[in-house]
């Protein structure tokens, strides 16, 4: 079991960073970290230093443009005031930055998947709700582009991450001004959390009814964090009516993988791969037996008069003029 001091610092750049950009991308994948994480360390294995969104995922999804989003998720920063931004503020930043990024890349309609850890899942939900209610067309278009979300230990119904956060904020108040609001929303029974969940579920239902169903998959942790306990229990990490699966890890390390053969990586990347395959348009092809029997006969008129296509559709007969031609086994 991991110790509580495994919580990473969020020190580092904020906003969007592009990790992989193929010449002709067919989809975008955006990573969003959680409480006290950042856009790189949340996804980096401590021993192997594998930063899997950059080091592994492009090998399995070579046509994906991959980005990671950073925001100030600290509840405490020594000798400094933690950000006072609320969940709504972070969701708004994600929505506006990603929509503008996709606009500038001329890819606002490109299918998009989110991979979100912990609080990051709530940030994604809030961001999509902002897109739904926005008056600006590019924000509405971003919502239409989002085809799926993978949640990793997201506390949809609250979690003990709030209790741990309250411990940190209590200690930090001696030195600085902590961000209590970002912790308060994670408390089980939080009115704001309940409102976000209700609005998010309503949005999912509405989109399903109009033929724009969003894919959802929830992963939950199997192990407790040493010194803290269970962070996000299964009942909070899953969404009713959507598929879910456990990851053989605790809350802090469930988003970090050692390599291509890591069981957690195989499950998460496999889900992304499956969704990407479902997006591909495969043209219909004639069965081989029927293909061999097709025959075409007809005439070609180089004078440019008369009907362009005439004849019996069953045998593919063409009458375009004087020159006769027969094509078999096309």
C-alpha positions in Angstrom: 0.0 0.0 0.0 1.2 3.5 -0.8 1.8 6.0 1.9 -0.2 9.3 2.1 3.0 11.2 1.3 2.7 9.9 -2.3 0.4 12.8 -3.0 2.2 14.7 -5.8 2.7 18.5 -5.9 0.8 20.4 -8.5 3.8 22.7 -9.1 4.2 23.1 -12.8 2.6 24.6 -15.9 -1.1 25.0 -16.3 -3.3 24.9 -19.4 -3.1 22.6 -22.3 0.1 20.8 -23.5 0.2 18.8 -26.7 2.0 15.5 -26.2 1.5 13.8 -29.6 0.3 15.3 -32.9 0.2 13.0 -36.0 0.2 14.5 -39.5 -3.5 13.5 -40.0 -5.1 13.0 -36.6 -8.6 11.4 -36.5 -9.3 12.0 -32.8 -8.2 14.0 -29.8 -7.6 12.6 -26.3 -7.4 15.0 -23.4 -6.0 14.1 -20.0 -7.3 15.9 -16.9 -5.6 15.4 -13.5 -7.1 15.4 -10.0 -6.7 17.0 -6.6 -3.0 17.9 -5.8 -2.0 16.4 -9.1 -0.5 18.1 -12.2 -0.6 17.5 -16.0 2.5 15.3 -16.0 3.2 13.7 -12.6 -0.3 12.4 -12.2 0.3 10.1 -15.2 4.0 9.3 -14.5 5.1 6.1 -12.8 7.4 6.9 -9.9 9.8 4.0 -10.5 10.0 3.6 -14.3 9.3 7.3 -15.0 6.9 6.2 -17.7 4.7 9.1 -18.7 2.2 6.9 -20.5 0.1 9.5 -22.4 3.3 10.4 -24.2 5.5 7.3 -24.0 2.9 4.5 -24.5 -0.4 5.7 -25.9 0.8 6.9 -29.3 2.0 3.4 -30.0 -1.5 2.0 -29.7 -3.3 5.0 -31.1 -1.0 6.5 -33.7 -3.8 8.6 -35.2 -4.7 10.4 -32.0 -3.7 13.9 -31.1 -2.9 13.7 -27.3 -3.1 16.6 -24.9 -2.9 17.1 -21.2 -4.6 19.8 -19.2 -3.2 21.4 -16.0 -4.9 23.6 -13.4 -4.2 24.7 -9.9 -5.6 21.8 -7.8 -3.6 22.5 -4.7 -5.4 22.8 -1.4 -2.2 24.1 0.2 1.0 25.6 -0.9 3.7 26.4 1.7 4.2 30.1 2.3 1.8 31.0 -0.5 -2.0 31.2 -0.9 -3.6 28.3 -2.7 -5.7 29.1 -5.7 -9.2 30.2 -4.7 -10.6 28.9 -8.0 -13.8 26.8 -7.6 -14.8 23.6 -9.5 -16.8 25.8 -11.9 -13.8 28.0 -12.6 -11.6 25.0 -13.4 -14.4 23.6 -15.7 -14.7 26.9 -17.4 -10.9 27.1 -18.0 -10.9 23.6 -19.5 -13.9 24.3 -21.8 -12.7 27.6 -23.1 -9.0 26.6 -23.6 -9.9 23.3 -25.3 -12.5 24.8 -27.5 -10.1 27.6 -28.6 -7.3 25.1 -29.1 -9.5 22.9 -31.4 -10.7 26.0 -33.3 -7.2 27.2 -34.0 -6.3 23.6 -35.1 -9.4 23.7 -37.3 -10.5 20.6 -35.5 -13.5 21.7 -33.5 -15.6 18.8 -34.9 -12.9 16.2 -34.4 -14.1 13.4 -32.1 -12.7 13.9 -28.6 -12.2 11.6 -25.6 -11.4 12.6 -22.0 -9.3 10.6 -19.5 -9.9 12.1 -16.1 -8.5 11.1 -12.7 -10.2 11.9 -9.4 -11.4 15.6 -9.2 -10.5 15.9 -12.9 -13.6 14.0 -13.7 -15.8 16.6 -12.0 -13.8 19.3 -13.8 -14.7 17.6 -17.1 -18.3 17.3 -16.2 -18.5 21.0 -15.2 -16.7 22.0 -18.4 -19.2 20.1 -20.5 -22.2 21.6 -18.6 -20.7 25.1 -19.4 -20.5 24.1 -23.1 -24.1 23.0 -23.0 -25.3 26.3 -21.6 -22.9 28.6 -23.6 -24.1 31.2 -26.1 -20.9 30.8 -28.2 -21.0 28.3 -31.1 -17.5 26.9 -30.6 -18.3 25.9 -27.0 -21.5 24.1 -28.2 -19.4 22.4 -30.9 -17.0 21.1 -28.4 -19.8 19.4 -26.5 -20.9 17.7 -29.7 -17.3 16.6 -30.4 -16.9 14.9 -27.0 -17.7 11.2 -27.7 -16.6 9.6 -24.5 -15.0 10.0 -21.0 -13.0 7.5 -19.0 -13.2 8.3 -15.3 -10.4 7.0 -13.0 -11.5 7.1 -9.4 -13.8 10.2 -9.8 -15.9 10.8 -6.7 -19.3 11.3 -8.3 -20.9 10.9 -4.8 -18.1 12.5 -2.7 -15.1 10.8 -1.1 -12.6 10.6 1.8 -10.4 12.7 -0.4 -12.3 15.6 1.1 -11.3 14.4 4.6 -7.7 14.2 3.6 -8.0 17.6 2.0 -9.5 19.0 5.2 -6.5 17.7 7.2 -4.1 19.4 4.8 -6.1 22.7 4.8 -6.2 22.6 8.6 -2.4 22.2 8.9 -1.8 24.8 6.2 -3.9 27.5 7.7 -1.0 28.1 10.1 1.2 29.2 7.2 -1.1 30.3 4.4 -4.6 30.7 3.1 -5.8 27.3 1.8 -8.5 26.6 -0.8 -11.3 25.1 1.3 -13.9 25.5 -1.5 -12.3 22.9 -3.8 -12.3 20.4 -0.9 -15.8 21.2 0.3 -17.3 20.2 -3.0 -15.9 16.7 -2.6 -17.6 16.1 0.8 -20.3 13.4 0.6 -23.7 15.1 0.7 -22.3 18.3 -0.9 -25.1 20.3 -2.4 -22.9 21.6 -5.2 -21.7 18.1 -6.0 -25.2 16.8 -6.1 -26.3 19.6 -8.4 -23.4 18.9 -10.8 -24.2 15.2 -10.9 -27.9 15.8 -11.5 -27.2 18.3 -14.3 -24.6 15.9 -15.9 -27.0 12.9 -15.8 -29.7 15.1 -17.4 -27.3 16.1 -20.1 -26.3 12.5 -20.8 -30.0 11.5 -21.0 -30.8 14.3 -23.3 -28.0 13.6 -25.7 -28.9 9.9 -25.8 -32.5 10.8 -26.7 -31.3 13.0 -29.7 -29.0 10.3 -31.0 -25.7 11.8 -29.6 -25.0 9.3 -26.8 -21.7 9.9 -25.0 -19.7 6.8 -24.0 -18.8 6.5 -20.3 -16.5 4.0 -18.6 -15.6 4.2 -14.9 -12.6 2.6 -13.2 -12.4 2.3 -9.4 -9.5 1.5 -7.1 -9.0 -1.9 -5.4 -6.6 -0.9 -2.6 -6.5 1.6 0.3 -3.9 4.3 0.6 -1.7 3.7 3.6 -2.3 6.1 6.5 -5.5 7.4 4.8 -7.7 4.5 3.8 -10.1 4.1 1.0 -10.2 7.4 -1.0 -13.1 6.9 -3.5 -15.3 3.9 -2.7 -16.7 1.9 -5.6 -20.3 3.2 -5.1 -19.0 6.8 -5.6 -16.6 6.0 -8.5 -19.2 4.4 -10.8 -22.2 5.9 -12.6 -25.5 4.0 -12.7 -26.3 2.6 -16.1 -22.7 2.7 -17.3 -20.0 0.1 -17.4 -17.2 -0.1 -14.8 -14.2 -2.1 -13.8 -11.6 -2.1 -11.0 -7.9 -1.3 -11.4 -5.4 -3.3 -9.3 -4.1 -0.3 -7.5 -4.9 2.4 -5.0 -6.3 5.9 -5.7 -3.0 7.6 -6.1 -1.3 5.1 -8.4 -4.3 4.0 -10.5 -3.4 6.5 -13.2 0.3 5.5 -13.5 1.5 2.5 -15.5 4.9 0.8 -15.8 4.7 0.0 -19.5 2.8 -1.6 -22.3 2.2 -4.8 -20.4 0.9 -3.2 -17.3 -2.6 -4.5 -16.6 -4.0 -1.1 -15.8 -2.6 0.3 -19.0 -4.0 -2.5 -21.1 -7.5 -1.9 -19.7 -7.6 1.9 -20.1 -5.8 2.0 -23.5 -7.9 -0.9 -24.6 -11.1 1.0 -23.9 -9.8 4.0 -25.8 -8.7 1.8 -28.7 -12.2 0.2 -28.8 -13.9 3.6 -28.9 -11.6 4.8 -31.7 -12.4 1.7 -33.7 -16.1 2.3 -33.4 -15.6 5.8 -34.8 -14.0 4.6 -38.0 -16.3 4.4 -41.0 -15.8 1.1 -42.8 -17.2 1.2 -46.4 -19.5 -1.6 -47.3 -18.1 -4.3 -49.6 -19.8 -6.8 -51.7 -19.5 -10.5 -50.7 -16.9 -12.3 -52.8 -19.4 -14.8 -54.2 -21.5 -12.0 -55.6 -18.5 -9.9 -56.7 -17.4 -12.7 -59.0 -20.7 -12.8 -60.9 -21.0 -9.1 -61.8 -20.9 -8.4 -65.5 -21.2 -5.1 -67.3 -21.9 -4.6 -71.0 -22.7 -1.4 -72.9 -21.8 1.2 -75.4 -19.9 4.4 -75.1 -21.0 7.5 -77.0 -18.1 9.9 -77.5 -20.4 12.4 -79.3 -21.8 13.7 -76.0 -25.5 13.3 -76.8 -28.2 11.1 -75.4 -28.6 9.7 -71.9 -25.6 9.2 -69.8 -26.8 5.9 -68.2 -29.4 3.5 -69.7 -29.9 -0.2 -69.4 -30.8 -3.1 -67.2 -29.6 -2.5 -63.6 -29.5 -6.2 -62.9 -26.8 -6.9 -65.4 -25.2 -3.5 -65.3 -25.9 -2.8 -69.0 -24.8 0.7 -70.1 -25.8 2.5 -73.3 -23.7 5.6 -73.8 -23.3 5.5 -77.6 -21.5 3.6 -80.3 -18.4 2.1 -78.7 -19.1 -1.3 -77.1 -17.2 -2.6 -74.1 -17.6 -5.5 -71.8 -16.2 -5.7 -68.3 -16.1 -8.9 -66.3 -15.2 -9.8 -62.7 -14.7 -6.1 -61.7 
